[in-house]
C-alpha cells in the first residue's frame, strides 16, 4: 500500500505546485514518476510547506516497492526530527508495517504502541488489522480476538475492513478455544452478500474454513451446509467439493459423496496436480468400495494409478521446460509489460509450454507472484535506463550544437553592438546631459526651438543683418518700420519659446532618462554577452562532464540489473520446480495409497474365493 497524504477524497490545499504534480502522478497510478519527481523537488527545496507530508508519502511509496530498509529510514528520520503529532503517528504506523513485512513482529508491535491518536480514515482500520495479525503471529489469539471485536463493533469502520475483521476474528476465536463464537462468525461471513470478486472469494474461504472446522469437530451435517454455499467455479471450489464428499462419507452416505468427487476427479486437465483433485481420484474408488462395488473401485484405483503416472511424466516434462527458461520467457512475452514500477497487473495468460495447467496453483502463490513482479520491475528499470541512455546521447548532441552556436554567433553579436559603440553612445549622452543642464540653468528657451522655430529665428537674424547693412539708406522711414516689425516678431517668438520652455525642458529630461535606461540595458546586455563569452565554455564543460558521469553511471547500472534479473529468473524457476517437485511427491503418496488399496481389494477377493464369501467383487 502506498501512503496517502490524507484520507482519499478529503479536500486539501496544496501550497507547492511541485507537490501537486507529485500527487497528480500518484493518483494516476504513476508511482515511479511520482517518486522520482518528488525526490527531485525535495532536492531543490520545492516542496515547502509540505515537507513532512512529502516524506510520509515518499516512505509509503518506498514501502510499496518493497524497499523496507529505505522506508524504515525515512519514517525513523521523521520521528527523530519531531514532526507534527499527526505525521509522527502515521510514521510509526508505516514503520510498524515495514517491520512486520520483514518478519520483525516484536519491534513492529513496539512501533504500533507509540501511536498516540487515531489515524485518519481507513488507516485506523488497517492499524487494528495489523495489530491483530501481530497478536496472532505470537499465538495470542484471545488478544487478537479482542482487537477484532472492537473493530467489528466500530460503526465508523469501513465495510471492507469490517468483513475482514469478522473473518479473522472467527479464525482467532476458533484457535483460542472459543469455537462456538468463532464458528458463528464464520457462518455470518459465509452468508454475507458480496458486491465484488474479492468479497466473494473471502466468503468462500469463510465457508470452507467453517466446513472443515465442523468436519474436524464431528459435525458433518453442518459441514455440508457450509460447503454447499461455496461457488463451483471459485478458487476454493476444489477444496469445498473434496470436503463435501468427506462430510457425506462421515454421514455413512458414500452414494452422496460420489457426485462431488466425480466432478472433482474430472477436473484433471484444468486443475493439473491440484491436491484436492488428486485426492478425489482415490477418494472416488474408496466410495465405490464402501458401496461394495469392488470391481468399479478396482478399476477406479487402477485408472488413478495410470493417471498419476501420466501426471508424473507430464511434471517431468514441465520441469525440463522450466529449467530451459520457457516458463519465464513465455510469461514475459504473453503478459503485458508493466506500465509502471510495481504495477500489479498479475498473470493473465499461461505460457505456451507442455502441461501448463500444472502451474496454475503456482501462479496463485504469493512467493511466485512477488518474484515475478520483481522481474517485471527489473525489466521496467532496464527499459527506463535504456531510454535515459538514448536521452543522454541526445543531450550530448544538443550541447555540441550549443557550443558551436556560441562559438559562431556570440562574437558576431558582440561585434554588431559591442562595447566601443556603447562607449560612444555614453559620451554622447554625457554631452547631451551637460547641454541640458546648461540650458535649464540659463533659461535658454531658444535651445528647445523646433525646426519651424529655428527657421523663424534664422529669418529674424537675417532680417536684422540686412537692416544693419542698410544704415544710411535714403528710405529712413521704411527702415524704421521694418525694424519695428522685426522687433515685434522677435518678441512674439521669444514669448512662445518662453511659454513652452518648462514643458520642453521636462520632455527633454524624460527623453534623457529613457536614453539612460536604454543605454543601461545595452550595457547590461553587453556585460551578459561578455560574461557568457567568458563563462559559457566552463558551463558547457561542466554539463558535458555531468552528462558523461550520468552516462557512465547508467552504463554501470544496467549490467547489475541484468544480473539481478537473471538471479530473479533463476529464483522463479526454482520456485516453480520446487512446486512441481512437491506435486510429484503428492503423486507418489497418492499412487502408493492407490496401489495399497488395489492390493487390499485383491486380498479381499482372494479371501472371498477361498471362503466362498458373497459380494467379493462387482
C-alpha positions in Angstrom: 0.0 0.0 0.0 1.2 3.5 -0.9 0.9 6.0 1.9 -1.7 8.6 1.0 -1.0 12.2 2.2 -4.5 12.4 3.6 -7.7 10.5 3.6 -8.6 9.9 -0.1 -11.3 12.3 -1.2 -10.7 14.8 1.6 -10.2 18.3 0.2 -6.8 19.7 0.8 -4.9 22.9 -0.1 -1.7 22.3 -2.0 0.7 25.2 -1.4 3.5 24.0 -3.6 2.9 23.3 -7.3 5.7 20.6 -7.4 4.0 18.7 -4.6 0.7 19.0 -6.5 2.5 17.4 -9.5 3.6 14.5 -7.3 0.0 14.0 -6.1 -1.3 14.1 -9.6 1.1 11.4 -10.8 0.3 9.3 -7.6 -3.4 9.5 -8.2 -2.9 8.5 -11.8 -1.1 5.3 -10.5 2.2 6.6 -12.0 4.0 6.0 -8.8 7.5 5.8 -10.3 7.1 9.2 -11.8 5.6 10.4 -8.6 8.5 9.1 -6.5 11.3 10.4 -8.8 9.6 13.7 -9.3 9.2 14.1 -5.5 12.8 13.3 -4.8 14.0 15.9 -7.4 11.7 18.5 -6.0 12.9 17.7 -2.4 16.5 18.1 -3.6 15.8 21.6 -4.9 13.6 22.5 -1.9 10.4 23.0 -3.9 8.0 21.2 -1.5 7.5 23.6 1.4 5.2 23.8 3.3 4.5 20.1 2.7 7.9 18.7 3.7 6.7 16.3 6.4 3.7 15.1 4.3 6.0 14.6 1.4 8.4 12.4 3.5 5.5 10.3 4.7 4.4 9.9 1.0 7.9 9.0 -0.1 8.3 6.4 2.7 5.0 4.9 1.7 6.0 4.6 -1.9 9.3 3.0 -1.0 7.5 0.6 1.3 5.1 -0.3 -1.6 8.1 -1.1 -3.7 9.5 -3.5 -1.1 12.4 -1.2 -0.1 11.8 -1.8 3.6 15.1 -0.6 4.9 14.9 2.7 2.9 11.3 3.2 4.0 12.1 2.5 7.6 15.0 5.0 7.5 12.5 7.7 6.2 10.0 7.1 8.9 12.7 6.9 11.6 14.1 10.2 10.4 10.6 11.8 10.6 10.2 10.6 14.1 13.7 11.9 15.1 13.0 15.3 13.6 10.0 15.8 15.8 7.4 16.1 13.1 3.9 17.1 13.9 1.9 14.5 16.0 -0.3 13.5 13.1 2.7 12.9 10.8 4.6 11.2 13.6 1.7 8.8 14.3 1.5 7.8 10.6 5.2 7.4 10.5 5.0 5.0 13.4 2.3 3.0 11.6 4.2 2.7 8.4 7.4 1.8 10.3 5.4 -1.0 12.1 4.1 -2.1 8.7 7.7 -2.2 7.2 9.0 -4.2 10.2 6.1 -6.6 10.0 6.8 -7.3 6.4 10.4 -8.0 7.3 9.3 -10.5 10.0 10.3 -8.2 12.9 7.0 -8.6 14.7 8.2 -7.7 18.2 9.6 -4.3 17.1 6.5 -3.8 14.9 4.3 -4.1 18.0 6.5 -1.6 19.8 6.1 0.9 16.9 2.3 0.5 16.9 2.3 1.1 20.7 3.9 4.5 20.1 0.8 5.8 18.1 -0.9 8.4 20.3 -4.1 9.2 18.4 -6.5 7.5 15.9 -5.1 7.5 12.4 -7.1 9.3 9.6 -9.7 7.4 7.6 -9.0 3.8 6.6 -5.5 3.8 8.1 -7.1 3.3 11.5 -8.8 0.2 10.4 -5.6 -1.1 8.8 -3.8 -0.3 12.0 -6.1 -2.5 14.0 -6.0 -5.3 11.4 -2.1 -5.2 11.6 -2.3 -5.3 15.4 -4.5 -8.4 15.2 -2.1 -10.0 12.8 0.9 -9.4 15.1 -1.0 -10.8 18.0 -1.9 -14.0 16.1 1.7 -14.3 14.9 2.7 -14.8 18.5 -0.3 -17.1 19.2 -2.2 -14.6 21.3 -5.5 -15.4 19.6 -7.5 -14.1 22.5 -5.8 -10.7 22.3 -6.3 -10.7 18.5 -10.0 -11.5 19.1 -10.4 -8.6 21.4 -8.9 -6.2 18.9 -11.0 -7.6 16.1 -14.2 -7.4 18.2 -13.6 -3.7 18.8 -13.0 -3.2 15.0 -16.1 -5.2 14.1 -18.2 -3.1 16.6 -16.9 0.2 15.4 -19.6 2.0 13.4 -17.0 4.1 11.7 -15.1 1.2 10.3 -15.3 0.7 6.5 -17.4 -2.3 5.3 -14.3 -3.8 3.7 -12.4 -3.7 7.0 -15.4 -5.0 9.0 -15.8 -8.0 6.7 -12.1 -9.0 7.1 -12.3 -8.3 10.8 -15.2 -10.7 11.2 -13.4 -13.4 9.2 -10.1 -13.0 11.1 -12.0 -12.8 14.4 -13.8 -16.1 13.6 -10.5 -17.8 12.9 -8.9 -16.3 16.0 -11.8 -17.4 18.3 -11.6 -20.9 16.9 -7.9 -21.1 17.6 -8.3 -19.5 21.0 -10.7 -22.2 22.1 -13.9 -20.3 21.7 -15.1 -22.5 18.9 -18.8 -21.7 19.1 -18.4 -17.9 18.8 -15.8 -18.4 16.1 -17.9 -20.7 14.0 -20.9 -18.4 14.4 -18.8 -15.5 13.0 -17.5 -17.6 10.1 -21.1 -18.6 9.3 -22.1 -15.0 9.3 -19.3 -14.1 6.9 -20.2 -17.1 4.8 -23.8 -15.8 4.4 -22.9 -12.1 3.8 -23.9 -10.8 0.3 -20.8 -10.0 -1.7 -20.5 -7.0 -4.0 -17.3 -7.9 -5.8 -14.9 -10.8 -6.5 -12.7 -10.1 -3.5 -15.7 -10.3 -1.2 -17.0 -13.4 -2.9 -13.6 -15.1 -2.5 -13.5 -14.2 1.2 -17.0 -15.5 1.6 -15.9 -18.8 0.0 -12.9 -19.0 2.3 -15.1 -18.5 5.3 -17.4 -21.3 4.3 -14.5 -23.6 3.6 -12.9 -22.8 6.9 -16.3 -23.3 8.6 -16.9 -26.6 6.8 -13.5 -28.1 7.6 -13.7 -26.9 11.2 -17.1 -28.5 11.8 -16.0 -31.6 9.9 -13.0 -31.9 12.3 -15.5 -31.4 15.2 -17.5 -34.4 14.0 -20.4 -32.2 12.7 -20.7 -33.4 9.1 -24.2 -32.1 8.5 -23.1 -28.5 9.5 -20.0 -29.0 7.3 -22.2 -29.9 4.3 -24.4 -26.9 4.9 -21.4 -24.6 4.9 -19.6 -26.2 1.9 -22.7 -26.1 -0.2 -22.5 -22.3 -0.2 -19.1 -22.3 -2.0 -19.2 -21.4 -5.7 -18.4 -24.3 -8.1 -16.0 -22.1 -10.1 -14.2 -20.1 -7.5 -10.6 -20.6 -6.2 -12.0 -22.5 -3.2 -14.3 -24.8 -5.1 -11.9 -27.8 -5.3 -11.4 -27.9 -1.6 -15.1 -27.5 -1.0 -16.0 -30.4 -3.2 -13.5 -32.6 -1.5 -14.8 -31.6 2.0 -18.4 -32.1 0.9 -17.6 -35.7 -0.1 -15.8 -36.4 3.2 -18.8 -35.0 5.0 -21.0 -37.4 3.1 -18.6 -40.2 4.0 -18.8 -39.2 7.7 -22.6 -39.5 7.4 -22.1 -43.0 6.1 -23.6 -42.0 2.8 -20.9 -42.9 0.2 -23.6 -42.6 -2.5 -23.9 -38.9 -1.8 -20.1 -38.5 -1.9 -19.9 -39.8 -5.5 -21.3 -36.7 -7.1 -18.8 -34.1 -5.7 -15.8 -36.5 -6.0 -16.8 -37.4 -9.6 -16.9 -33.7 -10.5 -13.6 -33.0 -8.7 -11.8 -36.0 -10.2 -12.8 -34.9 -13.7 -11.0 -31.6 -13.2 -7.7 -33.1 -14.0 -7.0 -31.1 -17.2 -8.0 -27.8 -15.6 -6.7 -28.5 -12.1 -3.4 -30.1 -13.1 -1.9 -31.8 -10.0 -4.1 -29.9 -7.5 -4.0 -31.7 -4.2 -7.8 -31.9 -3.9 -8.2 -33.3 -7.4 -5.6 -35.9 -6.8 -7.2 -36.9 -3.5 -10.6 -37.1 -5.2 -9.2 -39.7 -7.7 -8.6 -42.1 -4.9 -11.5 -41.0 -2.8 -13.9 -41.8 -5.6 -13.0 -45.6 -5.7 -12.9 -45.5 -1.9 -16.6 -44.5 -2.0 -17.3 -47.3 -4.6 -15.6 -49.8 -2.3 -17.8 -48.6 0.6 -20.8 -49.3 -1.7 -19.3 -52.8 -2.2 -18.8 -52.1 -5.9 -15.3 -53.6 -5.7 -14.9 -54.1 -9.4 -15.6 -50.4 -10.1 -13.4 -49.5 -7.2 -10.6 -51.7 -8.5 -10.9 -50.1 -11.9 -11.0 -46.6 -10.4 -7.8 -47.2 -8.4 -6.1 -48.6 -11.5 -7.2 -45.6 -13.5 -5.9 -43.4 -10.7 -2.5 -45.1 -10.7 -2.3 -44.8 -14.5 -3.4 -41.1 -14.3 -0.8 -40.5 -11.6 1.9 -41.9 -13.8 0.9 -39.7 -16.7 0.9 -36.7 -14.4 4.4 -37.7 -13.2 5.7 -37.8 -16.7 4.0 -34.6 -17.5 5.6 -33.0 -14.5 9.0 -34.2 -15.6 8.4 -32.5 -19.0 7.2 -29.3 -17.3 10.3 -29.2 -15.0 12.6 -29.7 -18.0 10.8 -26.8 -19.9 11.0 -24.6 -16.8 14.8 -25.2 -16.4 15.2 -24.3 -20.1 13.7 -20.9 -19.4 10.4 -21.5 -21.3 8.2 -20.6 -18.4 9.7 -17.2 -17.5 10.2 -16.0 -21.1 6.7 -17.1 -22.0 5.2 -15.3 -19.1 7.1 -12.1 -20.0 6.1 -12.4 -23.7 2.4 -13.3 -23.1 1.6 -10.8 -20.3 1.8 -7.1 -21.0 4.8 -5.3 -19.8 4.4 -3.3 -16.6 3.2 0.2 -17.2 4.9 1.4 -14.0 7.2 0.2 -11.3 5.3 -2.2 -9.1 2.3 -2.3 -11.3 0.1 -5.2 -10.1 -1.3 -6.4 -13.4 -0.9 -10.0 -12.5 -0.5 -13.1 -14.7 -3.4 -13.4 -17.1 -2.1 -15.7 -19.8 -0.4 -19.1 -19.4 2.8 -19.6 -21.4 2.9 -22.0 -24.4 4.7 -24.9 -22.7 3.9 -28.5 -22.1 1.2 -29.2 -19.4 0.9 -25.5 -18.3 -2.1 -26.4 -16.2 0.3 -27.8 -13.6 1.4 -24.2 -12.9 -2.0 -22.8 -12.0 -1.6 -23.4 -8.3 1.9 -21.9 -8.5 0.7 -18.7 -10.1 -1.7 -18.2 -7.2 1.1 -18.3 -4.7 2.5 -15.1 -3.1 6.1 -16.1 -3.5 5.9 -16.6 -7.2 3.8 -13.5 -7.8 6.2 -11.4 -5.8 9.3 -12.8 -7.6 7.6 -12.3 -11.0 6.7 -8.7 -10.0 10.4 -8.2 -9.1 11.4 -9.5 -12.5 9.0 -7.1 -14.3 10.2 -4.3 -12.1 13.8 -5.0 -13.1 12.8 -5.1 -16.8 10.9 -1.8 -16.3 14.0 -0.2 -14.7 16.3 -1.6 -17.5 13.9 -0.1 -20.1 13.9 3.2 -18.2 17.7 3.2 -18.1 17.8 2.4 -21.8 15.7 5.4 -22.5 18.0 7.6 -20.4 21.0 6.3 -22.4 19.3 7.5 -25.6 18.3 10.8 -23.9 21.9 11.4 -22.7 23.1 10.9 -26.3 20.6 13.5 -27.4 21.7 15.9 -24.7 25.3 15.4 -25.8 24.3 16.4 -29.4 22.3 19.4 -28.0 25.3 20.5 -26.0 27.6 20.2 -29.1 25.2 22.3 -31.1 25.1 24.9 -28.4 28.8 25.1 -28.2 29.1 25.6 -32.0 26.3 28.3 -31.8 28.2 30.2 -29.1 31.5 29.9 -31.0 29.9 31.4 -34.1 27.1 33.7 -33.0 28.4 35.3 -29.8 31.5 37.1 -31.3 29.3 38.4 -34.2 26.7 39.6 -31.7 29.3 41.5 -29.7 30.9 42.9 -32.8 27.5 44.2 -34.0 26.8 46.1 -30.9 30.0 45.9 -28.9 31.5 47.9 -26.1 33.1 50.6 -28.3 29.8 51.7 -29.8 28.2 51.7 -26.4 31.0 53.8 -25.0 30.5 56.4 -27.8 26.8 56.5 -27.0 27.6 57.0 -23.4 29.9 60.0 -24.3 27.1 61.5 -26.4 24.7 61.0 -23.6 27.0 62.8 -21.2 27.4 65.7 -23.6 23.6 66.0 -24.0 23.1 65.9 -20.3 25.6 68.7 -19.8 24.0 70.8 -22.5 20.5 70.2 -20.9 21.8 71.3 -17.6 23.3 74.5 -19.1 20.0 75.2 -21.0 17.9 74.7 -17.8 20.3 76.8 -15.7 20.5 79.6 -18.3 16.8 79.5 -19.2 17.9 79.2 -22.8 14.5 78.7 -24.3 15.8 79.0 -27.9 17.8 75.8 -27.4 14.4 73.9 -27.3 13.2 75.5 -30.6 11.7 73.1 -33.1 12.6 73.1 -36.8 10.0 75.7 -37.7 11.0 78.0 -34.8 14.7 77.6 -35.7 13.8 78.7 -39.3 12.0 81.8 -37.9 15.0 82.6 -35.7 17.2 82.4 -38.7 14.9 84.7 -40.7 14.9 87.2 -37.9 18.7 87.1 -37.7 18.9 87.5 -41.4 16.5 90.5 -41.4 18.5 92.2 -38.6 21.6 91.7 -40.6 20.0 93.2 -43.7 18.8 96.3 -41.8 22.2 96.7 -40.2 23.9 96.5 -43.6 21.5 99.2 -44.9 22.4 102.0 -42.4 22.3 105.5 -44.1 19.9 104.3 -46.8 17.7 107.1 -48.2 14.4 105.5 -47.1 14.7 106.1 -43.4 11.0 105.7 -42.7 10.9 102.3 -44.4 13.9 101.1 -42.4 12.3 102.2 -39.1 9.1 100.4 -39.9 10.9 97.2 -40.8 12.9 97.4 -37.6 9.8 97.7 -35.6 8.2 94.8 -37.3 11.2 92.6 -36.7 11.3 93.6 -33.0 7.6 92.7 -32.6 8.1 89.3 -34.4 11.1 88.6 -32.3 9.2 89.4 -29.2 6.3 87.2 -30.1 8.7 84.3 -30.9 10.6 84.8 -27.7 7.3 84.8 -25.8 6.3 81.5 -27.5 9.6 79.9 -26.7 9.5 81.0 -23.1 5.9 79.8 -22.8 7.0 76.2 -24.0 10.3 76.2 -22.1 9.1 74.3 -19.0 7.2 71.6 -20.9 10.0 71.2 -23.4 12.6 71.0 -20.6 10.5 68.2 -18.9 10.2 66.3 -22.2 14.0 66.6 -22.7 14.6 65.4 -19.2 12.3 62.4 -19.8 14.0 61.6 -23.1 17.4 61.7 -21.4 16.1 59.4 -18.7 14.7 57.0 -21.4 18.1 57.2 -23.1 19.8 56.3 -19.8 17.5 53.3 -19.4 18.2 52.1 -23.0 21.9 52.7 -22.5 21.9 50.8 -19.2 20.0 47.9 -20.9 22.5 47.9 -23.7 25.4 47.9 -21.2 23.7 45.1 -19.3 23.3 43.0 -22.5 26.9 43.6 -23.4 28.0 42.6 -20.0 25.9 39.5 -20.2 27.4 38.7 -23.6 30.8 39.3 -22.1 30.1 37.0 -19.2 28.7 34.4 -21.5 31.8 34.6 -23.6 33.9 34.2 -20.5 31.7 31.7 -18.5 29.8 29.6 -21.0 32.7 27.4 -22.1 33.2 26.4 -18.4 29.4 25.8 -18.1 29.4 23.7 -21.3 32.4 21.7 -19.9 30.5 21.2 -16.6 27.4 20.0 -18.5 29.5 17.7 -20.6 31.2 16.3 -17.5 27.8 15.7 -15.8 26.4 14.0 -18.9 29.4 11.8 -19.2 29.2 10.9 -15.5 25.5 10.1 -15.7 26.1 8.1 -18.9 28.8 6.1 -17.1 26.5 5.6 -14.1 23.6 4.4 -16.3 26.0 2.1 -18.2 27.3 0.7 -14.9 23.7 0.1 -13.5 22.4 -1.8 -16.5 24.7 -4.9 -16.1 23.7 -5.0 -12.4 20.1 -5.0 -13.4 20.7 -7.7 -16.0 22.5 -9.8 -13.4 19.7 -9.3 -10.8 17.1 -10.2 -13.5 19.0 -13.4 -14.2 19.0 -14.2 -10.5 15.3 -13.5 -10.1 14.6 -15.6 -13.2 16.6 -18.4 -11.6 14.6 -17.9 -8.4 11.3 -18.1 -10.3 12.4 -21.3 -12.0 13.5 -22.7 -8.6 10.1 -21.8 -7.0 8.3 -23.4 -10.0 10.5 -26.5 -9.9 10.0 -26.8 -6.1 6.2 -26.6 -6.6 6.2 -29.2 -9.3 8.5 -31.5 -7.2 6.1 -31.2 -4.3 3.4 -32.2 -6.7 5.5 -35.2 -7.7 5.8 -36.1 -4.0 2.0 -35.9 -3.6 1.5 -38.0 -6.7 3.9 -40.6 -5.3 1.9 -40.7 -2.0 -1.4 -41.0 -3.7 -0.1 -43.6 -6.1 1.2 -45.6 -3.1 -2.2 -45.3 -1.4 -4.0 -46.4 -4.6 -1.6 -49.4 -5.0 -2.2 -50.4 -1.4 -6.0 -50.2 -1.9 -5.6 -52.3 -5.1 -3.7 -54.9 -3.1 -6.3 -54.8 -0.3 -9.1 -55.4 -2.9 -7.2 -58.3 -4.4 -6.6 -59.8 -0.9 -10.3 -59.4 -0.2 -11.2 -61.1 -3.5 -8.8 -64.0 -2.8 -10.1 -64.4 0.7 -13.7 -64.4 -0.6 -12.8 -67.0 -3.2 -11.2 -69.3 -0.5 -14.0 -68.8 1.9 -16.9 -68.5 -0.5 -18.0 -65.1 0.9 -20.5 -63.4 -1.3 -20.0 -59.9 -3.0 -16.2 -60.2 -3.3 -16.2 -58.2 -6.5 -18.7 -56.5 -8.7 
